[in-house]
């Protein structure tokens, strides 16, 4: 299964108009443009790529505390692997934190610690 890709967009620094083409954004408001990311399903514009990718993903519910997490969040990986999130129970077996953090980083998100 391939990972969904966010749509790369550009925003003018002066008029804040969003463009699908980098050259069009540069010509519109010289000289500075900002990179943004669009959700591949609904088209909502986000500042971070991981936000755009996880925008329309289905939620993962922790069976212990009933909190909902986006499929791209580290807590969703914890629920899938260990059966609970770190919000309701911060204690895991020795293998679980490393496995959760490794799978989260492998998903394309910026690596981070589970209980940080």
ABEGO torsion letter per residue (X at the ends): XBBBBBBBBBBBAAAGBBBABAAAAAAABOABBBBBBBBAAAGBBBABAAAAAAAABBBBBBAAAGBBBBAABAAAAAAAAAGBBAAABABBBAAAAAAAAAAAAAAGBBBBBAAX
